[in-house]
Amino acid sequence: MLPWVIMICIAKLLAVNPKQPPVTPNAMRMQEAMASSPPLARLQQLMRESKDRFEAVRPVLPAALAAHVKPGPADGDGWSLLAANAAVASKLRQLQPRLEDALKQRGWQVTSIRIKVQSA
């Protein structure tokens, strides 16, 4: 009989004090936040540049290799490619002159391409 009493009390408490959904004041979309903040806007621009550079070199990469390569950060010193493992990084280093040529043909100024093994 006691469990029924507890259930009735819980039901009455919930009816009197229904839980309100959380409210996030002044929430804005990610694009709005990126555009309204100069550092975030710069980060978005660098991410877009990195993606565009990767699209420029993708045709040079063998399909089996491209599946294991991701675009990395772009900055004033150059651009990074992230390799899934050391073997992929080694092959990328062999292809580096062709990658640089592909970037130059697309109008990118090539200072350096850094190749890094992405840690898991």
DSSP file (Angstrom, degrees, kcal/mol; ACC not computed):
  #  RESIDUE AA STRUCTURE BP1 BP2  ACC     N-H-->O    O-->H-N    N-H-->O    O-->H-N    TCO  KAPPA ALPHA  PHI   PSI    X-CA   Y-CA   Z-CA
    1    1 A M     >        0   0    0      0, 0.0     4,-1.3     0, 0.0     3,-0.5   0.000 360.0 360.0 360.0 -31.8    0.0    0.0    0.0
    2    2 A L  H  >  +     0   0    0      1,-0.2     4,-2.1     2,-0.2     3,-0.2   0.877 360.0  59.1 -62.3 -40.4    2.9    2.4    0.7
    3    3 A P  H  > S+     0   0    0      0, 0.0     4,-2.3     0, 0.0    -1,-0.2   0.859 103.5  53.9 -59.4 -32.8    4.1    2.4   -3.0
    4    4 A W  H  > S+     0   0    0     -3,-0.5     4,-2.1     2,-0.2    -2,-0.2   0.882 107.0  50.8 -67.4 -37.0    0.7    3.8   -4.1
    5    5 A V  H  X S+     0   0    0     -4,-1.3     4,-2.2    -3,-0.2    -1,-0.2   0.918 110.9  48.5 -65.7 -42.6    1.0    6.6   -1.6
    6    6 A I  H  X S+     0   0    0     -4,-2.1     4,-2.5     1,-0.2    -2,-0.2   0.920 111.0  50.3 -63.7 -44.0    4.4    7.5   -2.9
    7    7 A M  H  X S+     0   0    0     -4,-2.3     4,-2.4     1,-0.2    -1,-0.2   0.883 110.4  49.7 -62.8 -38.6    3.3    7.4   -6.5
    8    8 A I  H  X S+     0   0    0     -4,-2.1     4,-2.3     2,-0.2    -1,-0.2   0.906 111.0  49.6 -66.9 -41.0    0.3    9.7   -5.7
    9    9 A C  H  X S+     0   0    0     -4,-2.2     4,-2.4     2,-0.2    -2,-0.2   0.913 111.9  48.2 -63.9 -42.5    2.6   12.2   -3.9
   10   10 A I  H  X S+     0   0    0     -4,-2.5     4,-2.5     1,-0.2     5,-0.2   0.918 111.1  50.8 -63.8 -43.0    5.0   12.2   -6.8
   11   11 A A  H  X S+     0   0    0     -4,-2.4     4,-1.9     1,-0.2    -2,-0.2   0.897 111.4  47.6 -62.3 -40.8    2.2   12.7   -9.3
   12   12 A K  H  X S+     0   0    0     -4,-2.3     4,-2.0     2,-0.2    -1,-0.2   0.897 111.4  50.8 -67.9 -39.8    0.8   15.6   -7.3
   13   13 A L  H  X S+     0   0    0     -4,-2.4     4,-2.9     1,-0.2    -2,-0.2   0.910 111.1  48.2 -64.0 -41.6    4.3   17.2   -7.0
   14   14 A L  H  < S+     0   0    0     -4,-2.5    -1,-0.2     1,-0.2    -2,-0.2   0.862 110.5  51.5 -67.4 -34.5    4.8   17.0  -10.7
   15   15 A A  H  < S+     0   0    0     -4,-1.9    -1,-0.2    -5,-0.2    -2,-0.2   0.870 116.1  40.6 -69.5 -35.3    1.4   18.5  -11.4
   16   16 A V  H  < S+     0   0    0     -4,-2.0    -2,-0.2     1,-0.2    -1,-0.2   0.890 128.7  28.9 -78.7 -40.9    2.1   21.4   -9.1
   17   17 A N  S  < S-     0   0    0     -4,-2.9    -1,-0.2    -5,-0.2    -2,-0.1  -0.624  77.6-173.8-121.7  70.2    5.7   21.9  -10.2
   18   18 A P        -     0   0    0      0, 0.0     2,-0.4     0, 0.0    -3,-0.1  -0.404  35.1-106.4 -66.1 142.5    6.1   20.8  -13.8
   19   19 A K        -     0   0    0     -2,-0.1    -2,-0.0    -5,-0.1    -5,-0.0  -0.538  32.4-138.7 -73.1 126.4    9.7   20.9  -14.9
   20   20 A Q        -     0   0    0     -2,-0.4     3,-0.1     1,-0.1    -1,-0.1  -0.620  21.9-110.0 -83.7 141.3   10.3   23.8  -17.3
   21   21 A P        -     0   0    0      0, 0.0    -1,-0.1     0, 0.0     2,-0.0  -0.423  44.0 -95.2 -67.2 147.5   12.5   23.1  -20.4
   22   22 A P        -     0   0    0      0, 0.0     2,-0.5     0, 0.0     0, 0.0  -0.356  38.0-147.2 -64.6 143.1   15.9   24.8  -20.2
   23   23 A V        -     0   0    0     -3,-0.1    -3,-0.0    -2,-0.0     0, 0.0  -0.947   4.0-154.0-115.6 130.5   16.0   28.2  -21.9
   24   24 A T    >   -     0   0    0     -2,-0.5     3,-1.0     3,-0.0     2,-0.1  -0.896  20.6-140.5-103.8 107.7   19.2   29.4  -23.7
   25   25 A P  T 3  S-     0   0    0      0, 0.0    -2,-0.0     0, 0.0     0, 0.0  -0.416  76.1  -2.1 -71.2 140.8   19.1   33.2  -23.7
   26   26 A N  T 3  S+     0   0    0      1,-0.2     2,-0.2    -2,-0.1     0, 0.0   0.811  83.0 178.6  53.7  37.4   20.3   35.0  -26.8
   27   27 A A    <   -     0   0    0     -3,-1.0     2,-0.3     1,-0.0    -1,-0.2  -0.490   5.1-170.1 -69.4 138.3   21.3   31.8  -28.6
   28   28 A M        -     0   0    0     -2,-0.2    -1,-0.0     1,-0.0     5,-0.0  -0.924  26.2 -97.2-129.1 157.3   22.7   32.5  -32.1
   29   29 A R     >  -     0   0    0     -2,-0.3     4,-2.3     1,-0.1     5,-0.2  -0.280  35.3-112.8 -68.4 157.3   23.5   30.2  -35.0
   30   30 A M  H  > S+     0   0    0      1,-0.2     4,-2.6     2,-0.2     5,-0.2   0.895 117.1  52.7 -59.6 -42.2   27.0   29.1  -35.5
   31   31 A Q  H  > S+     0   0    0      1,-0.2     4,-2.2     2,-0.2    -1,-0.2   0.892 109.1  49.8 -62.1 -39.5   27.4   31.1  -38.7
   32   32 A E  H  > S+     0   0    0      2,-0.2     4,-2.1     1,-0.2    -1,-0.2   0.910 111.5  48.6 -65.1 -41.9   26.2   34.3  -37.0
   33   33 A A  H  X S+     0   0    0     -4,-2.3     4,-1.0     1,-0.2    -2,-0.2   0.910 111.8  49.2 -64.2 -42.0   28.7   33.7  -34.1
   34   34 A M  H  < S+     0   0    0     -4,-2.6     3,-0.3     1,-0.2    -1,-0.2   0.902 114.1  45.6 -64.5 -40.4   31.5   33.2  -36.6
   35   35 A A  H  < S+     0   0    0     -4,-2.2    -1,-0.2     1,-0.2    -2,-0.2   0.823 110.7  52.7 -73.5 -30.8   30.6   36.3  -38.6
   36   36 A S  H  < S+     0   0    0     -4,-2.1    -1,-0.2    -5,-0.2    -2,-0.2   0.647 102.1  64.3 -83.1 -13.5   30.2   38.6  -35.5
   37   37 A S  S  X S-     0   0    0     -4,-1.0     4,-2.9    -3,-0.3     5,-0.2  -0.940  70.4-150.9-113.3 118.3   33.6   37.7  -34.0
   38   38 A P  H  > S+     0   0    0      0, 0.0     4,-2.3     0, 0.0     5,-0.2   0.890  97.9  48.8 -55.7 -42.7   36.7   38.8  -35.9
   39   39 A P  H  > S+     0   0    0      0, 0.0     4,-2.1     0, 0.0     5,-0.1   0.919 114.8  45.1 -64.9 -39.0   38.9   35.9  -34.5
   40   40 A L  H  > S+     0   0    0      2,-0.2     4,-2.4     1,-0.2     5,-0.2   0.874 111.3  53.0 -70.5 -35.2   36.2   33.4  -35.3
   41   41 A A  H  X S+     0   0    0     -4,-2.9     4,-2.1     2,-0.2    -1,-0.2   0.903 109.9  48.8 -64.2 -40.2   35.7   34.9  -38.8
   42   42 A R  H  X S+     0   0    0     -4,-2.3     4,-2.4    -5,-0.2    -2,-0.2   0.905 110.3  51.2 -64.9 -41.5   39.4   34.5  -39.4
   43   43 A L  H  X S+     0   0    0     -4,-2.1     4,-2.3     1,-0.2    -2,-0.2   0.913 109.5  50.1 -61.5 -42.6   39.3   30.9  -38.2
   44   44 A Q  H  X S+     0   0    0     -4,-2.4     4,-2.3     1,-0.2    -1,-0.2   0.898 110.0  50.9 -62.9 -40.5   36.5   30.2  -40.6
   45   45 A Q  H  X S+     0   0    0     -4,-2.1     4,-2.5     2,-0.2    -2,-0.2   0.915 110.5  48.6 -63.3 -43.1   38.4   31.8  -43.5
   46   46 A L  H  X S+     0   0    0     -4,-2.4     4,-2.3     2,-0.2    -2,-0.2   0.881 110.9  50.7 -65.2 -38.1   41.5   29.7  -42.7
   47   47 A M  H  X S+     0   0    0     -4,-2.3     4,-2.2     2,-0.2    -1,-0.2   0.908 111.0  48.4 -64.9 -41.5   39.4   26.5  -42.5
   48   48 A R  H  X S+     0   0    0     -4,-2.3     4,-2.6     2,-0.2    -2,-0.2   0.912 111.1  50.6 -65.1 -42.8   37.8   27.3  -45.9
   49   49 A E  H  X S+     0   0    0     -4,-2.5     4,-2.6     2,-0.2    -2,-0.2   0.909 109.7  50.6 -61.0 -42.4   41.2   28.0  -47.4
   50   50 A S  H  X S+     0   0    0     -4,-2.3     4,-2.2     1,-0.2    -1,-0.2   0.919 111.5  47.6 -61.7 -44.0   42.5   24.7  -46.1
   51   51 A K  H  X S+     0   0    0     -4,-2.2     4,-2.1     2,-0.2    -2,-0.2   0.910 112.1  50.0 -63.6 -42.3   39.5   22.9  -47.6
   52   52 A D  H  X S+     0   0    0     -4,-2.6     4,-1.4     2,-0.2    -2,-0.2   0.892 109.9  50.4 -64.7 -40.1   40.0   24.6  -50.9
   53   53 A R  H  X S+     0   0    0     -4,-2.6     4,-1.6     1,-0.2    -1,-0.2   0.910 109.0  51.9 -63.3 -41.1   43.7   23.8  -51.0
   54   54 A F  H  X S+     0   0    0     -4,-2.2     4,-1.8     1,-0.2    -2,-0.2   0.903 106.8  52.6 -63.2 -39.4   42.8   20.1  -50.3
   55   55 A E  H  < S+     0   0    0     -4,-2.1    -1,-0.2     1,-0.2    -2,-0.2   0.825 107.1  54.7 -64.2 -29.8   40.3   20.1  -53.2
   56   56 A A  H  < S+     0   0    0     -4,-1.4    -1,-0.2     1,-0.2    -2,-0.2   0.842 115.8  36.2 -71.7 -33.9   43.1   21.5  -55.4
   57   57 A V  H >X S+     0   0    0     -4,-1.6     3,-1.4    -3,-0.2     4,-1.0   0.623  92.9  89.0 -95.2 -13.2   45.5   18.6  -54.6
   58   58 A R  G >< S+     0   0    0     -4,-1.8     3,-0.8     1,-0.3    -1,-0.2   0.875  82.9  57.0 -54.3 -42.1   43.0   15.8  -54.3
   59   59 A P  G 34 S+     0   0    0      0, 0.0    -1,-0.3     0, 0.0    -2,-0.1   0.790 104.3  54.3 -62.1 -24.0   43.2   14.9  -58.1
   60   60 A V  G <4 S+     0   0    0     -3,-1.4    -2,-0.2    -4,-0.2    -3,-0.1   0.774  94.2  84.9 -77.0 -26.8   46.9   14.4  -57.7
   61   61 A L  S << S-     0   0    0     -4,-1.0     2,-0.1    -3,-0.8    31,-0.0  -0.570  87.8-114.5 -80.2 134.7   46.4   11.9  -54.8
   62   62 A P    >>  -     0   0    0      0, 0.0     4,-2.9     0, 0.0     3,-0.7  -0.411  30.1-117.2 -60.5 145.5   45.8    8.2  -55.6
   63   63 A A  H 3> S+     0   0    0      1,-0.3     4,-1.3     2,-0.2    -2,-0.1   0.875 114.3  52.5 -56.6 -41.5   42.2    7.3  -54.5
   64   64 A A  H 34 S+     0   0    0      1,-0.2    -1,-0.3     2,-0.2     4,-0.2   0.844 114.8  42.8 -64.9 -31.7   43.5    4.8  -52.0
   65   65 A L  H X4 S+     0   0    0     -3,-0.7     3,-2.2     1,-0.2    -2,-0.2   0.886 105.6  61.2 -79.6 -40.8   45.8    7.3  -50.5
   66   66 A A  H >< S+     0   0    0     -4,-2.9     3,-1.5     1,-0.3    -2,-0.2   0.803  93.9  65.1 -58.2 -30.6   43.3   10.2  -50.5
   67   67 A A  T 3< S+     0   0    0     -4,-1.3    -1,-0.3     1,-0.3    -2,-0.2   0.695 104.8  46.0 -65.3 -17.5   41.0    8.3  -48.2
   68   68 A H  T <  S+     0   0    0     -3,-2.2    16,-1.9    -4,-0.2     2,-0.4   0.164  99.7  82.9-112.0  16.6   43.7    8.5  -45.5
   69   69 A V  E <   -A   83   0A   0     -3,-1.5    14,-0.2    14,-0.2    12,-0.0  -0.966  51.8-176.3-125.2 138.2   44.5   12.2  -45.8
   70   70 A K  E     -A   82   0A   0     12,-2.3    12,-3.1    -2,-0.4     2,-0.2  -0.952  33.8-103.0-128.4 150.4   42.7   15.2  -44.3
   71   71 A P  E     -A   81   0A   0      0, 0.0    10,-0.2     0, 0.0   -20,-0.1  -0.519  40.9-164.4 -70.8 139.8   43.3   18.9  -44.7
   72   72 A G  E     -     0   0A   0      8,-2.7   -18,-0.1    -2,-0.2     9,-0.0  -0.332  35.9 -45.9-109.4-165.8   45.1   20.5  -41.8
   73   73 A P  E     -     0   0A   0      0, 0.0     7,-1.7     0, 0.0     2,-0.4  -0.316  45.7-152.7 -68.6 145.0   45.6   24.0  -40.6
   74   74 A A  E     +A   79   0A   0      5,-0.2     2,-0.2   -28,-0.1     5,-0.2  -0.947  28.6 148.7-112.8 137.9   46.6   26.8  -43.0
   75   75 A D  E >   -A   78   0A   0      3,-2.9     3,-1.0    -2,-0.4     0, 0.0  -0.823  62.7 -71.8-150.7-170.3   48.5   29.8  -41.6
   76   76 A G  T 3  S+     0   0    0     -2,-0.2     3,-0.1     1,-0.2    -2,-0.0   0.744 126.6  54.3 -64.7 -23.9   51.1   32.3  -42.7
   77   77 A D  T 3  S-     0   0    0      1,-0.2     2,-0.3    34,-0.1    -1,-0.2   0.632 121.4 -83.9 -86.9 -14.6   53.9   29.7  -42.6
   78   78 A G  E <   -A   75   0A   0     -3,-1.0    -3,-2.9    33,-0.1     2,-0.3  -0.998  50.9 -62.4 149.0-151.7   52.2   27.3  -44.9
   79   79 A W  E     -Ab  74 113A   0     33,-2.1    35,-3.6    -2,-0.3     2,-0.4  -0.976  34.9-140.2-140.2 147.2   49.6   24.5  -44.9
   80   80 A S  E     - b   0 114A   0     -7,-1.7    -8,-2.7    -2,-0.3     2,-0.4  -0.881   3.3-158.6-114.1 143.1   49.4   21.1  -43.3
   81   81 A L  E     -Ab  71 115A   0     33,-2.9    35,-2.7    -2,-0.4     2,-0.6  -0.966  17.8-141.3-111.5 136.1   48.2   17.8  -44.5
   82   82 A L  E     -Ab  70 116A   0    -12,-3.1   -12,-2.3    -2,-0.4     2,-0.3  -0.878  14.7-159.3-103.4 119.0   47.2   15.2  -41.9
   83   83 A A  E     -Ab  69 117A   0     33,-3.5    35,-3.5    -2,-0.6   -14,-0.2  -0.735  19.3-135.5 -97.9 144.4   48.1   11.6  -42.6
   84   84 A A  S    S-     0   0    0    -16,-1.9     2,-0.3    -2,-0.3    -1,-0.1   0.794  83.5  -6.6 -69.3 -28.4   46.4    8.7  -41.0
   85   85 A N  S  > S-     0   0    0    -17,-0.2     4,-2.1    31,-0.1     5,-0.1  -0.931  80.5 -88.0-157.0 177.9   49.8    6.9  -40.4
   86   86 A A  H  > S+     0   0    0     -2,-0.3     4,-2.3     1,-0.2     5,-0.1   0.835 120.5  55.9 -66.3 -34.2   53.5    7.0  -41.1
   87   87 A A  H  > S+     0   0    0      2,-0.2     4,-2.0     1,-0.2    -1,-0.2   0.916 109.4  46.2 -65.4 -42.4   53.2    5.1  -44.3
   88   88 A V  H  > S+     0   0    0      1,-0.2     4,-2.4     2,-0.2    -2,-0.2   0.909 111.7  52.2 -65.2 -41.7   50.7    7.6  -45.7
   89   89 A A  H  X S+     0   0    0     -4,-2.1     4,-2.1     1,-0.2    -2,-0.2   0.898 107.9  52.1 -61.3 -40.6   52.9   10.5  -44.6
   90   90 A S  H  X S+     0   0    0     -4,-2.3     4,-1.5     1,-0.2    -1,-0.2   0.915 110.4  47.1 -62.5 -44.1   55.9    8.9  -46.3
   91   91 A K  H  X S+     0   0    0     -4,-2.0     4,-1.8     1,-0.2    -1,-0.2   0.885 109.9  53.9 -65.9 -38.2   54.0    8.6  -49.6
   92   92 A L  H  X S+     0   0    0     -4,-2.4     4,-0.7     1,-0.2    -1,-0.2   0.890 105.4  53.7 -62.3 -38.6   52.7   12.2  -49.2
   93   93 A R  H >< S+     0   0    0     -4,-2.1     3,-0.5     1,-0.2    -1,-0.2   0.870 107.8  50.8 -64.7 -35.1   56.3   13.4  -48.8
   94   94 A Q  H 3< S+     0   0    0     -4,-1.5    -1,-0.2     1,-0.2     4,-0.2   0.864 114.5  43.8 -66.9 -35.1   57.2   11.7  -52.1
   95   95 A L  H >X S+     0   0    0     -4,-1.8     4,-2.2     1,-0.2     3,-0.6   0.466  83.9 105.0 -87.0  -2.4   54.3   13.4  -53.8
   96   96 A Q  H <X S+     0   0    0     -4,-0.7     4,-2.6    -3,-0.5     5,-0.2   0.845  76.2  51.8 -54.3 -43.4   55.0   16.8  -52.3
   97   97 A P  H 3> S+     0   0    0      0, 0.0     4,-2.1     0, 0.0    -1,-0.3   0.910 112.2  47.3 -61.1 -38.6   56.5   18.4  -55.4
   98   98 A R  H <> S+     0   0    0     -3,-0.6     4,-2.2    -4,-0.2    -2,-0.2   0.870 111.1  51.8 -68.1 -35.8   53.4   17.4  -57.4
   99   99 A L  H  X S+     0   0    0     -4,-2.2     4,-2.0     2,-0.2    -1,-0.2   0.917 109.8  49.0 -65.4 -42.9   51.1   18.7  -54.7
  100  100 A E  H  X S+     0   0    0     -4,-2.6     4,-2.3     1,-0.2    -2,-0.2   0.898 110.6  50.8 -63.2 -40.6   52.9   22.0  -54.7
  101  101 A D  H  X S+     0   0    0     -4,-2.1     4,-2.4     1,-0.2    -1,-0.2   0.903 108.1  52.5 -63.3 -40.9   52.6   22.2  -58.5
  102  102 A A  H  X S+     0   0    0     -4,-2.2     4,-1.1     1,-0.2    -1,-0.2   0.892 110.5  48.0 -62.8 -39.2   48.9   21.5  -58.3
  103  103 A L  H  <>S+     0   0    0     -4,-2.0     5,-2.6     2,-0.2     3,-0.3   0.915 111.1  50.1 -66.7 -42.8   48.5   24.3  -55.8
  104  104 A K  H ><5S+     0   0    0     -4,-2.3     3,-1.5     1,-0.2    -2,-0.2   0.888 106.9  54.9 -63.3 -39.2   50.5   26.7  -58.0
  105  105 A Q  H 3<5S+     0   0    0     -4,-2.4    -1,-0.2     1,-0.3    -2,-0.2   0.808 107.4  50.9 -64.3 -28.9   48.4   25.8  -61.1
  106  106 A R  T 3<5S-     0   0    0     -4,-1.1    -1,-0.3    -3,-0.3    -2,-0.2   0.402 125.3-102.6 -89.1   2.5   45.3   26.8  -59.1
  107  107 A G  T < 5S+     0   0    0     -3,-1.5     2,-0.3     1,-0.3    -3,-0.2   0.556  72.8 142.6  92.7   7.9   46.8   30.1  -58.1
  108  108 A W      < -     0   0    0     -5,-2.6     2,-0.6    -6,-0.2    -1,-0.3  -0.646  52.5-127.0 -83.0 138.1   47.8   29.4  -54.5
  109  109 A Q        -     0   0    0     -2,-0.3     2,-0.7     1,-0.0    -5,-0.0  -0.761  27.2-150.3 -81.7 121.0   51.0   30.8  -53.2
  110  110 A V        +     0   0    0     -2,-0.6     3,-0.1     1,-0.2   -32,-0.0  -0.839  34.0 156.4-102.2 114.6   52.9   27.9  -51.9
  111  111 A T  S    S-     0   0    0     -2,-0.7     2,-0.3     1,-0.4    -1,-0.2   0.832  72.1 -31.4 -96.1 -50.8   55.3   28.6  -49.0
  112  112 A S        -     0   0    0      2,-0.0   -33,-2.1   -12,-0.0     2,-0.6  -0.959  44.8-140.0-164.1 150.9   55.4   25.1  -47.6
  113  113 A I  E     -b   79   0A   0     -2,-0.3     2,-0.4   -35,-0.2   -33,-0.2  -0.972  22.5-157.2-114.1 116.7   53.3   22.0  -47.2
  114  114 A R  E     -b   80   0A   0    -35,-3.6   -33,-2.9    -2,-0.6     2,-0.5  -0.768   2.1-154.5 -92.7 137.5   53.8   20.4  -43.8
  115  115 A I  E     +b   81   0A   0     -2,-0.4     2,-0.4   -35,-0.2   -33,-0.2  -0.961  17.6 178.5-116.2 122.0   52.9   16.7  -43.5
  116  116 A K  E     -b   82   0A   0    -35,-2.7   -33,-3.5    -2,-0.5     2,-0.6  -0.933  30.8-123.9-125.2 144.2   51.9   15.5  -40.1
  117  117 A V  E     -b   83   0A   0     -2,-0.4     2,-0.5   -35,-0.2   -33,-0.2  -0.771  32.4-130.0 -84.8 125.1   50.8   12.1  -38.8
  118  118 A Q        -     0   0    0    -35,-3.5     2,-0.2    -2,-0.6   -36,-0.0  -0.641  19.4-132.5 -79.8 124.5   47.5   12.5  -37.1
  119  119 A S              0   0    0     -2,-0.5   -34,-0.0     1,-0.1    -1,-0.0  -0.514 360.0 360.0 -78.1 146.3   47.4   11.0  -33.7
  120  120 A A              0   0    0     -2,-0.2    -1,-0.1   -36,-0.1    -2,-0.0   0.468 360.0 360.0 -78.2 360.0   44.5    8.8  -32.9
